Amino acid sequence: MRLTPECGSVHTHSVLCDGKGTLAEMASAAFGAGVRYFGASGHSHTEIPHDAGNVLPADLSDYRSQLLALRDAYAGRMEILLGIEQDSRSSQPVPDWTDYWIGSVHNLYDPRTGKHHCVDWDREKLSACRDELFGGDMLALTEGYYRDVAAMAERKPVILGHIDLVTKLNRGNALFDEEAPRYRAAALEALHHADPDATLLEINTGAISRGCRDTPYPAAFLLREWRAMGGQVILTADAHSPETVIFGYRQAAALARAAGYRESVLLTGRGWEPCLL
């Protein structure tokens, strides 16, 4: 079998967190789309109030058992990988039974009030975070976000998730200038905390499928720097519904090629497998 990026879909969510399909429906859609390495990566449990209903329950036994059942059902046809998207504010450790984990930052914490602020919910909440936590300075918010990304990167996740998620609600530079030196310096500093030998950087199309962005994460300057660091990339759809399991892969591949990549990586039960873009 000739390997292509479309053979893999390992950033996916189901109704067990904030997705719109069951694990079985997500796997079935992936198989029908030609995926041969399917991974579920439900959002890790947090105690953050606004995460209620959008993350996996504290007891992960049902999540794991459903995935193991799917592994048996697709044996010999499609690999089922057990994953999790570990939030930087999750108090639970990454389960030792996972095949891989995605490390992501979704929330910033205010130690003065004990409040968590979500960076990708809506502009109103992001603006409130800017005003309450960073004195109205949006670039300071991005610097705070990237400090948390750097800390996550140092944990050596298998995949570093949507590294510049803080830009999700910034279409047209509505909230800050993405070419500002302060912004770019913070983003590059966070990237430099990642280990290219241990971590894949994802090119993530999820915000395009949900109508929030026109281009994948991350920005081209981050991809070019990651390549200069010797890092490899993996294409992901961050799929929250069955019809989006390989959404936008051609656009993601074009972005990778423009940054100088000729190959991406598939995550398999045998490890990282290169494939031509």
C-alpha positions in Angstrom: 0.0 0.0 0.0 1.3 3.4 -1.0 1.3 5.7 2.0 -0.2 9.1 1.7 -1.1 11.7 4.4 -4.8 10.7 3.9 -3.9 7.2 5.4 -3.8 8.7 8.8 -6.3 10.6 11.0 -5.2 10.7 14.7 -6.5 14.0 16.0 -10.2 13.2 16.4 -13.0 13.8 18.9 -16.2 12.0 19.6 -19.4 12.5 21.6 -17.5 11.4 24.7 -16.1 14.9 24.7 -17.1 17.7 22.3 -17.4 15.8 19.0 -20.6 15.1 17.0 -20.1 11.4 16.3 -19.6 8.3 18.3 -16.2 6.6 18.4 -17.7 3.9 16.1 -19.0 6.5 13.7 -15.7 8.4 13.6 -13.8 5.1 12.9 -16.3 4.0 10.2 -16.0 7.4 8.4 -12.3 7.2 8.6 -12.2 3.7 7.1 -14.5 4.8 4.4 -12.3 7.8 3.5 -9.3 5.5 3.1 -7.7 6.0 6.5 -5.7 3.0 7.7 -4.3 4.5 10.9 -7.1 6.0 13.0 -6.5 7.5 16.4 -9.0 8.8 18.9 -7.7 11.7 20.9 -10.5 12.8 23.3 -9.9 15.9 25.4 -8.4 15.0 28.8 -10.6 15.6 31.8 -10.3 18.9 33.6 -12.2 20.4 36.5 -12.6 23.7 34.7 -16.3 24.7 34.9 -16.6 25.8 31.2 -15.1 22.5 30.1 -18.0 20.5 31.6 -19.5 18.3 28.8 -16.7 19.1 26.5 -14.0 16.8 27.9 -13.7 13.1 28.7 -15.0 12.0 32.1 -12.6 11.4 34.9 -13.2 7.7 34.6 -11.7 6.7 31.2 -12.5 3.0 31.4 -15.4 3.3 28.9 -13.4 5.4 26.5 -10.6 2.8 26.6 -12.9 -0.2 26.3 -14.7 1.2 23.3 -11.4 1.8 21.5 -10.2 -1.7 22.3 -13.5 -3.1 20.9 -12.9 -1.1 17.7 -9.4 -2.3 17.5 -10.7 -5.9 17.4 -13.4 -5.0 14.9 -11.0 -3.4 12.4 -8.1 -5.9 13.0 -6.3 -6.5 9.7 -8.1 -3.6 8.0 -7.3 -0.4 9.9 -5.1 0.2 13.0 -6.9 1.8 15.9 -4.6 3.8 18.1 -5.5 4.8 21.6 -4.7 8.5 22.2 -5.7 11.5 24.2 -5.4 15.3 23.8 -3.8 16.3 27.1 -4.8 19.8 28.2 -2.1 21.9 29.9 -4.6 22.4 32.8 -5.6 18.8 33.3 -4.8 17.5 36.7 -4.9 13.9 35.5 -1.7 12.4 34.0 -1.5 10.9 30.5 -2.9 7.4 30.9 -0.1 4.7 30.7 -2.2 2.7 28.2 -2.2 5.3 25.4 -0.3 4.8 22.2 0.3 8.5 21.8 -0.8 11.8 23.2 -1.3 15.3 21.9 -0.2 18.2 24.1 -2.3 21.3 23.8 -3.0 24.6 25.6 -6.6 25.7 25.6 -6.9 27.7 28.8 -5.0 30.3 30.7 -5.1 30.5 34.5 -5.4 33.5 36.7 -3.8 32.7 40.0 -5.3 35.8 41.6 -8.9 34.8 41.0 -8.6 31.0 40.4 -10.4 31.6 37.1 -9.5 29.8 33.8 -9.9 31.7 30.5 -10.4 29.7 27.3 -8.4 31.1 24.4 -10.4 29.6 21.6 -14.1 29.9 22.7 -15.1 33.3 21.3 -13.7 36.8 21.0 -15.8 38.1 23.9 -14.2 35.6 26.3 -10.7 36.1 24.8 -11.1 39.9 25.2 -12.2 39.3 28.8 -9.0 37.3 29.4 -6.9 40.1 27.9 -8.5 42.7 30.1 -8.7 40.7 33.4 -5.4 38.9 33.2 -3.2 41.1 31.1 -4.3 44.6 31.7 -5.7 45.0 28.2 -2.5 44.1 26.4 -3.3 41.5 23.8 0.3 40.9 22.9 1.0 40.2 26.6 -1.8 37.6 26.4 -0.1 35.9 23.5 3.1 35.9 25.4 1.4 34.2 28.4 -0.2 31.7 26.1 3.2 30.8 24.5 4.8 30.4 28.0 2.3 27.7 28.6 2.9 26.2 25.2 6.7 26.1 26.0 5.9 24.3 29.2 3.8 21.7 27.4 6.5 21.3 24.7 9.0 20.5 27.3 6.9 17.5 28.4 7.7 16.0 25.0 4.2 15.1 23.7 4.1 12.8 20.7 2.3 15.6 18.8 2.3 19.3 19.8 -1.2 20.4 19.2 -2.3 23.5 17.2 0.7 25.5 18.5 -0.7 28.9 17.5 -4.3 28.2 18.7 -4.3 31.8 20.1 -4.7 33.0 16.5 -8.0 31.1 16.0 -10.2 34.1 16.6 -7.8 36.7 15.1 -9.0 36.5 11.4 -7.9 39.7 9.7 -5.7 40.6 12.7 -8.8 41.7 14.5 -7.3 41.5 17.9 -3.5 41.7 17.3 -0.9 41.9 14.6 0.5 38.4 13.9 3.6 40.0 12.3 4.4 42.0 15.4 7.9 41.2 16.6 6.7 40.6 20.2 4.2 38.0 19.0 6.6 36.2 16.7 9.4 36.2 19.3 7.0 34.5 21.8 5.9 31.9 19.3 9.4 31.0 18.2 10.6 30.8 21.8 7.8 28.3 22.6 8.7 26.3 19.5 12.3 26.1 20.6 11.3 24.3 23.7 10.0 21.3 21.6 12.3 18.3 20.9 12.3 17.4 17.2 13.4 13.9 18.0 10.5 13.3 20.4 7.7 15.4 19.1 5.8 15.9 15.8 4.3 19.4 15.0 0.8 19.0 13.6 -0.5 20.9 10.6 -4.1 21.2 11.8 -7.1 22.0 9.6 -9.8 21.9 12.3 -10.5 25.6 12.5 -11.0 25.7 8.8 -13.7 23.1 8.8 -15.4 24.9 11.7 -15.4 28.2 9.8 -12.9 30.1 12.0 -9.8 30.2 9.8 -8.9 30.2 6.2 -5.5 28.5 6.6 -4.3 25.6 8.8 -2.3 26.0 12.0 0.6 26.8 12.3 1.8 29.9 10.5 4.4 29.5 7.8 7.2 31.1 9.8 6.7 28.5 12.5 6.8 25.6 10.0 10.0 27.0 8.4 11.7 27.3 11.8 10.6 23.8 12.8 12.1 22.4 9.6 15.3 24.3 10.3 15.3 22.6 13.7 15.1 19.2 12.0 11.5 18.7 13.0 8.9 16.6 11.2 5.2 17.3 10.7 2.0 15.3 10.7 -1.3 16.3 9.0 -4.4 16.3 11.2 -8.0 17.3 10.8 -8.8 17.9 14.5 -12.0 16.2 13.4 -15.1 16.8 15.5 -17.5 15.1 13.2 -17.4 12.1 10.9 -17.4 14.0 7.6 -14.2 15.9 8.6 -11.8 13.1 9.4 -9.4 14.1 6.6 -10.7 17.6 5.9 -8.4 20.0 4.2 -5.4 17.7 3.8 -4.5 19.0 0.4 -4.3 22.5 1.8 -2.2 21.3 4.7 0.1 19.5 2.4 0.5 22.6 0.2 1.4 24.6 3.3 4.0 22.0 4.3 5.5 22.0 0.8 5.7 25.8 0.8 7.7 25.6 4.0 10.2 23.2 2.3 8.8 19.8 3.4 8.6 16.9 1.0 7.4 14.4 3.5 5.1 14.2 6.4 4.7 11.5 9.0 2.0 8.9 9.7 1.6 7.8 13.3 1.2 4.0 13.3 1.5 1.1 15.8 5.0 0.6 14.6 6.0 4.2 15.2 6.5 7.1 12.8 6.2 6.2 9.1 7.2 8.8 6.5 5.0 9.5 3.4 5.4 11.8 0.5 3.3 15.0 0.5 
